[in-house]
Amino acid sequence: MSWREVEQAFAEAIEKGVIPGATLIVRHGADIAYQGAFGFRQREPESAPMRFDTVFDLASLTKPLATAIAAMLLVSEGKLKLDERVTRYLPNFGVHGKGAVTFRQLLAHCSGLAAWRPFFERVAEIERSGRVNFMASRGARDFVYEEIHRERPEAPPGARAIYSDLNFMVLGEAIEQIGGAPLDQFCANRIFRPLGLRATGFIDLALARVRRLEPVAGMFAATGFCPLRRRILDGEVDDENAYAMGGVAGHAGLFAPAAEVDRIAVELMTAWAGHSRFLPQKIVREFWTRDPSVRGSTWALGWDTPSPEYSSSGRFFSPAAVGHLGFTGTSIWIEPEAEIAIVLLTNRVHPRRDNQAIRDFRPMLHDRVMEALEAAG
């Protein structure tokens, strides 16, 4: 197996409409073993080629690459303790039996909160009723937080794993409270700038509206047609709840190019090995260890691990690997012991969100990459 087979896999996927385009970085130790850009960043309303520096809507990669790292930093400073109750900082969250939920349970997706709720629909109703510019505002974000506080859990804390956007929305709110800054500013000041990242961050839609800012033409990978906004999205968060919250949320909203996602992976692997000033080894290893308290869960803290069968990581990653997927077609998988990281960014939701063919493509692609790495020695 060689990199030619990897390139062929992309060519076939693009031809069959599995994805319009992609960027890929394969890292092994200190070296980039392979990188490339394939296909199109946009197919509609007209075609535009993918570039290696194209910026992607990372969707749920926001959870591990922004929110979880922010939590790591606060833990390392002693400002947040994983087994503290969330109600210490968000007292109203404790209703309907949620008072015992801890930050560890939010991070490990075992808080009992529901997977998803269409909060954006209620925000849209409020705006239609006469509250001008409520959608995508700070007020709407606070409204969503209040709605989550009032949520009834679907399971007792720690009883079972439910992968939940709500967990990370709450974490985003808590990080703002504890860190003393809006989530996007905290992440910019404490994560992205210190790591030298120039194109990674949230897009504050409320600020963009006030300043009448427009996305830089040709910079972003287009995502899907949004029924709420009635257009193909380009440089605007795809997730409707994150959009309703103004583009800044703990579960979605982060944008980045592949090279800067790789830079984050490098720093985390360096910290895991004990050679980073950015984060202590102990904390990264705790966050990257699967939570054994919930039977059948594959979740670590903010990160997933390979499932025993049909993992998106393919057949070759070990149970000690960590990774995450994003709805828009993004993913990252890291094998810390072997110092391997694979960043795969696609816009599989463009132009239609119901395209699910990536489910078979991801594991196949990861297998080809791992086989090419082995063949390269």
C-alpha positions in Angstrom: 0.0 0.0 0.0 1.3 3.5 -0.9 0.2 7.1 -0.9 -1.0 6.5 -4.4 -3.8 4.3 -3.1 -4.8 7.0 -0.6 -5.0 9.5 -3.4 -7.0 7.1 -5.5 -9.5 6.7 -2.6 -10.1 10.4 -2.6 -10.4 10.5 -6.4 -13.1 7.8 -6.3 -14.9 9.4 -3.3 -15.1 12.7 -5.1 -16.3 11.1 -8.4 -19.0 9.2 -6.6 -20.2 12.2 -4.6 -19.2 10.8 -1.2 -17.5 14.2 -0.6 -17.0 17.3 -2.7 -13.4 17.7 -1.4 -11.0 17.3 1.5 -7.7 18.1 3.0 -5.5 15.6 4.8 -2.5 15.7 7.0 -0.8 12.5 8.3 1.7 13.1 11.0 4.3 10.5 12.3 6.4 11.9 15.1 8.1 15.2 14.2 7.4 14.7 10.5 4.5 15.2 8.2 4.3 11.9 6.4 1.7 13.1 3.9 -0.5 16.1 3.2 -2.8 17.0 0.3 -5.9 18.8 -0.9 -8.5 17.1 -3.1 -11.6 18.0 -5.0 -13.6 21.1 -4.4 -14.2 23.5 -1.5 -17.5 24.4 -3.2 -19.7 22.8 -5.9 -22.7 25.2 -5.7 -23.6 27.8 -6.9 -20.4 27.3 -8.9 -17.4 25.0 -8.5 -14.2 26.2 -6.7 -11.1 24.0 -6.1 -10.0 22.9 -2.7 -6.8 24.4 -1.4 -4.6 23.1 1.4 -5.2 26.3 3.4 -9.0 26.1 3.1 -10.7 26.8 6.4 -13.3 24.3 7.5 -16.3 24.4 9.8 -15.0 21.8 12.3 -18.5 21.2 13.8 -18.1 18.9 16.8 -14.3 19.0 16.7 -15.0 22.1 18.7 -15.6 19.8 21.6 -12.1 18.4 21.9 -10.1 21.1 20.3 -11.6 24.1 22.0 -13.9 23.3 25.0 -12.0 20.3 26.3 -8.6 22.0 26.0 -10.0 25.1 27.8 -11.2 22.7 30.6 -7.7 21.1 30.7 -6.1 24.6 31.2 -8.6 25.5 34.0 -7.9 22.1 35.7 -4.2 22.6 35.4 -4.6 26.0 37.2 -6.7 24.6 39.9 -9.7 26.7 38.9 -11.8 23.7 37.9 -12.0 20.3 39.5 -13.3 17.4 37.4 -15.4 15.9 40.2 -16.9 19.2 41.3 -20.7 19.7 40.8 -21.6 21.9 37.9 -24.0 23.8 40.2 -21.1 25.3 42.1 -20.7 27.7 39.1 -24.2 27.4 37.5 -26.7 27.1 40.4 -29.8 27.1 38.2 -28.6 24.0 36.4 -29.4 21.8 39.3 -33.2 21.5 38.8 -34.9 18.2 38.0 -32.3 16.1 39.6 -29.3 17.5 37.9 -27.7 18.8 41.1 -25.2 15.9 41.3 -23.9 16.2 37.8 -20.1 16.8 37.7 -17.8 18.3 35.1 -16.3 14.9 34.6 -19.7 13.5 33.6 -20.3 16.4 31.2 -16.9 15.7 29.5 -17.5 11.9 29.4 -21.1 12.3 28.0 -22.6 10.5 31.0 -24.4 13.4 32.7 -27.8 12.1 31.6 -28.6 15.1 29.4 -30.4 14.5 26.1 -28.3 14.2 22.9 -29.9 17.3 21.2 -32.7 19.8 21.4 -33.8 22.2 18.6 -33.3 25.3 20.7 -32.9 27.4 17.5 -36.6 26.9 16.8 -37.6 28.6 20.0 -35.1 31.4 19.3 -36.6 31.9 15.8 -40.1 32.0 17.3 -39.1 34.7 19.8 -37.6 36.8 16.9 -40.7 36.3 14.8 -42.8 37.5 17.7 -41.1 40.9 17.6 -37.7 40.7 19.3 -35.5 42.2 16.5 -32.1 40.7 15.8 -32.6 38.1 18.6 -31.3 35.3 16.5 -27.5 34.9 16.7 -27.2 37.3 19.6 -25.7 37.1 23.1 -29.2 37.3 24.4 -30.1 34.2 22.5 -27.1 32.4 23.8 -28.1 33.2 27.4 -31.7 32.0 26.5 -30.3 28.7 25.3 -28.3 28.3 28.5 -31.5 28.9 30.6 -33.3 26.3 28.5 -30.6 23.7 29.2 -30.7 24.5 32.9 -34.4 23.7 32.8 -33.9 20.4 31.0 -35.1 17.1 32.5 -32.3 14.5 32.3 -32.9 11.3 30.3 -30.9 9.2 32.8 -29.3 9.5 36.2 -25.8 11.0 36.3 -23.2 8.4 35.5 -25.8 5.7 34.5 -25.1 5.6 30.8 -23.4 7.3 27.9 -25.4 9.6 25.8 -23.3 11.6 23.3 -24.8 15.1 23.9 -24.3 18.5 22.5 -26.0 19.8 25.6 -23.1 18.6 27.8 -20.7 20.8 25.9 -23.0 23.8 25.7 -23.0 23.7 29.5 -19.3 23.3 29.6 -18.9 26.4 27.3 -21.0 28.4 29.8 -19.0 27.2 32.8 -15.7 28.0 31.1 -17.0 31.5 30.6 -17.9 31.8 34.2 -14.7 30.3 35.6 -12.3 31.8 33.0 -13.8 35.2 33.2 -14.1 35.8 29.4 -16.4 34.8 26.6 -15.6 31.3 25.2 -14.2 32.6 21.9 -11.9 35.1 23.6 -10.7 32.6 26.2 -9.8 30.1 23.5 -8.2 32.7 21.4 -6.1 34.1 24.2 -5.2 30.9 26.0 -5.1 28.3 23.2 -4.9 29.6 19.6 -2.6 32.5 19.9 -0.1 30.8 22.2 0.1 27.9 19.7 0.7 30.4 16.8 -2.6 29.7 15.1 -3.8 32.5 12.8 -6.8 31.0 11.0 -8.4 29.1 13.9 -11.3 30.5 15.9 -15.0 31.1 16.3 -16.8 33.6 14.2 -18.9 35.8 16.4 -22.0 36.5 14.3 -23.3 39.2 16.5 -20.1 41.1 16.2 -20.0 40.5 12.4 -23.5 41.8 12.1 -22.7 45.0 14.0 -19.5 45.6 12.0 -21.1 44.4 8.8 -18.3 42.0 8.2 -18.4 39.5 5.3 -16.5 36.2 5.0 -13.3 36.4 2.9 -14.1 35.1 -0.5 -12.5 31.7 -1.3 -11.3 31.1 2.2 -13.9 28.6 3.5 -15.2 25.1 2.5 -18.9 25.6 1.9 -21.3 23.4 3.9 -24.9 22.6 3.5 -28.1 24.3 2.5 -29.7 25.5 5.8 -33.5 25.5 5.8 -33.5 28.1 8.6 -31.3 30.6 6.7 -32.4 29.4 3.2 -29.0 29.4 1.7 -25.8 27.4 1.2 -23.4 28.3 4.1 -19.9 29.6 3.5 -18.0 31.0 6.4 -21.0 30.7 8.8 -21.5 27.9 11.3 -23.5 25.0 9.9 -25.0 23.9 13.3 -28.3 25.6 13.8 -28.1 25.8 17.6 -24.6 27.3 17.4 -25.9 29.7 14.8 -28.8 30.7 17.2 -26.2 31.3 19.9 -24.2 33.7 17.7 -21.6 31.3 16.4 -19.9 30.8 19.7 -20.7 27.6 21.6 -19.0 24.8 23.5 -20.3 22.1 21.1 -19.8 23.7 17.7 -18.6 26.8 16.0 -14.8 26.4 15.6 -13.2 27.0 12.2 -9.7 26.0 11.2 -7.5 24.7 8.3 -6.0 21.3 8.5 -2.4 22.5 9.2 -3.6 24.3 12.4 -5.6 21.3 13.6 -2.4 19.3 13.1 -0.5 21.9 15.2 -3.0 21.4 18.1 -2.5 17.6 17.8 1.3 18.0 17.9 1.1 20.1 21.1 -1.3 17.6 22.8 0.9 14.6 21.8 4.0 16.5 23.1 2.1 17.2 26.4 1.0 13.5 26.6 4.7 12.6 26.4 5.6 15.0 29.1 7.5 17.6 27.0 5.2 20.5 26.8 4.9 23.8 28.8 1.4 24.3 27.4 -0.3 21.5 29.4 0.9 19.0 32.1 1.3 15.4 31.1 -0.9 14.2 34.0 -3.9 16.2 32.8 -3.7 15.2 29.1 -3.3 11.6 30.0 -6.4 11.8 32.3 -8.5 13.4 29.6 -7.3 10.8 27.1 -8.2 7.8 29.2 -11.5 6.1 28.6 -13.9 6.6 31.5 -14.3 3.1 33.0 -17.3 4.0 35.2 -19.9 3.7 32.5 -20.4 0.2 31.1 -19.9 0.1 27.3 -18.9 3.7 26.9 -16.0 4.6 24.5 -15.7 8.1 25.8 -12.7 9.6 27.5 -13.0 13.3 28.7 -14.0 15.4 25.6 -12.5 12.7 23.3 -13.7 9.5 21.9 -11.8 6.2 21.6 -12.1 3.5 19.0 -15.2 1.4 19.3 -14.6 -2.4 19.3 -16.3 -2.8 15.9 -16.8 -0.5 12.9 -14.8 2.4 14.3 -14.5 5.4 12.1 -10.7 5.2 12.8 -10.6 1.9 10.9 -8.9 -1.4 12.0 -5.4 -0.3 13.0 -5.8 2.2 15.9 -5.4 0.8 19.4 -7.8 1.2 22.3 -5.5 3.8 23.7 -6.1 6.1 20.6 -8.3 9.1 20.9 -10.3 11.0 18.3 -13.5 12.8 17.4 -15.8 13.3 14.4 -17.6 16.5 13.2 -21.0 16.5 11.5 -19.7 18.5 8.6 -17.3 15.7 7.7 -14.3 16.5 9.8 -12.3 14.1 12.0 -9.1 13.7 14.0 -7.5 10.5 15.2 -4.4 10.3 17.4 -2.3 7.3 18.4 -0.2 8.9 21.1 2.3 6.0 21.8 3.1 5.8 18.1 3.0 9.5 17.6 0.6 9.3 14.7 -2.1 11.9 14.0 -4.5 11.9 11.1 -6.5 15.1 10.4 -9.2 14.6 7.8 -11.3 17.6 6.9 -14.1 17.2 4.4 -17.3 19.2 3.7 -19.5 16.1 3.1 -22.6 18.1 3.9 -22.2 20.3 0.8 -24.5 20.8 -0.9 -26.8 18.3 1.0 -26.6 17.4 4.6 -28.3 14.0 4.1 -25.2 12.6 2.4 -24.1 9.8 4.7 -21.6 8.0 2.4 -18.7 9.2 4.5 -19.5 6.5 7.1 -17.9 3.9 4.9 -15.2 6.2 3.5 -13.7 7.3 6.8 -12.6 3.9 8.1 -11.4 2.8 4.7 -9.4 5.9 4.3 -7.8 5.5 7.7 -6.9 1.9 6.9 -5.2 3.0 3.7 -3.3 5.7 5.5 -2.1 3.4 8.2 -1.0 0.8 5.6 0.9 3.4 3.7 2.6 4.5 6.9 3.7 1.0 7.6 4.9 0.5 4.0 6.9 3.7 4.3 8.6 2.3 7.4 
